[in-house]
């Protein structure tokens, strides 16, 4: 499966999480549907959601908005991490029984009989990855999902999983300021023919001028996920802000916006890479999609690499508590 050619995909997908989860108060159903319809109309064909987002509300929103367009788009969702029905908190469970239960719920919420790509959202360290992937392979046989993906896993885990069943896509954070995928995962996906899906490719808004001042950082809603991310702690954020001045200058010289510069850099790192920026803004959706038309010179890419990398960014991407949930190789902070 090639994500970039499926349904003439433009090479940039849409992460739908922002509409319902993690970035403050969710948008209304009306505004969410309007945004998703606008995304389709402007050319997006790859839509990414998950069981976790909004406790299922994001799948409900995507299902309601895109039901009539189902045959014209590529639909991805995720399982294995959800808001517990009894506990009300996030739970990671990759057991075969749980995954089978979640696919039925995902299909119902999305109002479909088949999901093109279904990811294991997080590795469950209490369940061998081979068992989780084996359960997903059964869903492929049954026609409920088209392909299997993994999210936030190491190259070693990817290879173990791929030995059980082909892994069509691996999704993890990747941007100029989150380079952990370059340690081993990017090479592993190339070798195995696995698509690499990059989430947060504009650094959770930082490289899109989303938070260019301390005042805007302080104005984030209490439940905005960035408040608990080390790079957005005030002292680290203050240290990272100087990167933006030169970064903006490079974008201007390249004839694109800061967000387009970040996305174009990600796309330039490999033909098998598909970024899925998320936003609530229709204008930003259009801006991001147009990044596919921006071609960066080798000189600009080299300049960006020197300016923003794991050595020039202050703070790790996750807190120690968040880090325990993932299975990726990480650069030392």
N, C-alpha and C positions, 0 to 999 in steps of 0.2 A: 504494500500500500504506500503510495506517495502522497503525502498530505498536500503538497504544493500543486499537484495536478488534479486532485479530486475536485470535481465540479468546477474546473477551471479556477481553482483557488488562487487568489492574487499573491499568496506567499505570506500574508499576515492575517492571523486570526483574531478573534475577539474573546478576551477573557471576560466572562459575565459576572464574576464574583462581586465586583464593586457595586453592582446594582442592589445587592441584598445583604452584603456581609463585609465586616472587617474595617470599613472606612466610614464609620459613623452611622447616622440614621439612614436606613434603607430608603430608596426612592419609592414613590407610590407605584402601585400597579399600573396606573395609567401612564405615568412617565416612563416606567420601565418598558412597557410594550411599545410606546412611541419610539424609544431609543433603539430597541431591537429591530423594529420595522425599518427605521432609518438606516441602521447598519446594513441590513440586507439590501435595501434599495441602492446604497452607495457602492456595494460590491463585496461586502464580507460574505464568506460562505462557510467558514470554519468557526463554530460557536462552542465554547468550552464552559462547562458548569460542573457541579459536584453535589453529592448527597449532603455534604457538610454545610454548604453555603446557605446561611439563613435558616438552618435547621430544615432544609428541604424546600424553602420558599423560592430559592433561585431556580430550582428545577421546575417548580410550578409556574413561575413567571416565563421561563424560556419555553416551556411546553405550550402555554396559552398563546404566547406571541407568535411562535413559529410553527404551530401545528399545520396550518394550511400550506406551509412552504416546505414541508418535510422532505419531499423528493428532490429538492433543489439545493440542499445544503448538507454539510458534514457536521454531525453532532457528536460531541464528546462529553462524557461525564466521568465521575469518579466514585469509588466505594472504599470501604475499609476504615474510614474516619467519619464520624457523624456525631451529632448532638444526641446523647442518650435520652431515650424516651422517659425513663424513670429518674435519671440523675440530673438531666438538664445541662450537663457539661460535656465537653468534647471527649470522645472515646475512640481509641484505635483498636480495631478488631478485624484481623484478616483471616479468621477461621472460615472454612468452607460454608458452614451453616449461616454465618452472618452475611457473607457475600451473596449467597443465594437469596437471602431475605431482602437484602438491599437492592439487588437488581430488580426484583418485582416492584419495589416501591419506586425506584427510579423510572421504570417503564410507565407506571401509572401516573406519576407526577408529570412526566414529559409527554404523556398522551401518545406514546409510540409503542410499536411492537419490537423495535430493533434500535439499538444504539451503535453507531458506527465504531466508536472507540471508547473503551471502558477501562479507566486506570485504577490500579490499586493506589489510593491516595497517599498512604504511608505504609511502610513496612511494619508489620506487627512482629515485634521481637519474640513474642511468645508462640508464634506460629511459623514453622519453616516456610521460606518463600516458595519452595517447591509445592507445598500444599495449597497456598493461596493461588498461585498461578495455575495449578491443576484444576482448581475449582472454576477459575475463569475460563479455562480451556473447555470445560464442559458446557459453559454458557455459549461459547463460540459454536460448538457442535449443535447445540439446540437452536441456533439462529437468533438468540436474544442479543448478542453483541457481535460486531464484525471483526474486532481486533482487540488485543490486550495492550495496555500501557502500564507503565510504572511511574511513580512520582517521588522525587527526592530520595533516590537510592544510589548506592555506590556502583562502580564499574563491576566489582566482584559480584554483587547481588544481581545486577543485570545479566551477567554471564550465567549464573546459576539458574535464573528464571528462564533465560532464552533456551537453555538446554531442555527444559520441560515443554515449552511452546514458544514459537516465534513472538518476540516482543516488538510490536509495531512502532511504539513511541515511548520515549522517556522524557518526562517533564521535570524541569527543575529551574530554579532562579538563575538567570544569566543576563548580565549587562556589563558595561564598562566597570562598574564598581563591585560586581559580584562574579568573580572569575573562578570559583571553585571547580566548575565543570571542566576547566582546562587541565586540571590535574590528571584526570583519567577518563572521565565519562564521555567527553566529546570524541576521543579516539575510539573508545569502545563502541559507541553508537555507529561510528563510521564503519568499523570492521564488521559489525553484525547486520548492517543495513537497517538500523533502527532510526527513525526520525527523532530529532532532538527538538523538543518544544520548550521554548524559553518563556517563562513567566516573569513578571516584573522587569521587562526589558528596558524600561525608562527609570529604573531604580526607585520604584514606588513614588514616582512623581518628581524626585529630586532633579533628574536630568531633563525634565520637561518644564523646568521653572515652576513646578507645582508648589514648592516651598522655598522660595529664594531668600526669605528673611526670618530672623528669629521671632518676630511678631507673628508671622503666619504659622510657625511651628507651635507657638504657645496657644494659638487660636484653634488648634485641632480639637475635635470633639473628644470627650473622655474615653469613648470606646473605639477610637481610631487605633488600628493595630500598630501604627508607627510609634505611638507613645511608649510601647514596650520593646521597641527595637533599638539596640545599642547605637546604631549610627544616627538615630534621631534623638538620643539623649542630648540635652542642651549643650554640654561641654564638647561632645563629639560632633554634633551638628555645626557648632561654631567653628570647629577646626576644619570641617569639610566645605564650608561655604566659599572659601577662597578659590576652590577649584572651578566654581561656576563662571567667574569672570573670563578666564581664558577659554573655557568651554564655549561660552556664548560667542566669543570672537571667532572660534573655529567654525561654528554653525553659520555665522553670518558670511564668512569667507566661502563656505561650501554652498551657499545659496539655499539654505534650508532652515527649518526651525530647530531648536534644541531637541525636541522630542523626535523629530525625523532623523536628526544626526545620531541619536542613541539607537534607534531602530535600524538604521542603515548599517551602523557598525555591527550590530548583532547579525544581520542578514549576511554581511560580508565574511563572517567567520566560517561559513560552510554551506554548501548547497542543500544539505539535509536539515538545516535549521529553520524552524518556523516560530517566530515570536508571536505571543498572544497578549498584547497590551490590553489593559482593562481601563475603562473610564465610564463616567456617567454622562459626559458631555458629548452631544452629537457633533459639535464642532471639532472636538478633539478626536473623535472617531475618524472623521474625514481627514484631519491632519495626519493621523497615524497611518491610515491606509495609503496616503500619498507617499509615504516614506519608501514604498516599494519602487518608486520611480527615481529615487535618489541614488546615484552611484558615486561612491567615494574613491578618491585616488589612493594609491599606496602611500603617498606622502601624508595625506590627511589621517589615514588609519594609524600610521606610525606615530603621528603627533598625538592622537587620542590615547594610544597605548601608553605613551610616556607620561601623559598628563594624569590619567585616571586608571589606577590599577590597584592590586591588593596591597602594594607598598605605600601608596599615597593616600588611601582612604583610611580614615580614623574610625575604629570600632569594628567588631565582628558583625556579621549580618544577623545573627540570632543571639538571644540571651542564653545562658547556660541551661535554663529550664526548657526553652524552645529547642535547643540543640539536641536534647535527649530524645526527641521525637523523630529525628531524621537519621538517615543512613548514608550520608554523603561524605566524600573526602572534603576537608576544609583547610584553607590556608590558616596558619597561625595568626592570631590577631596581633 
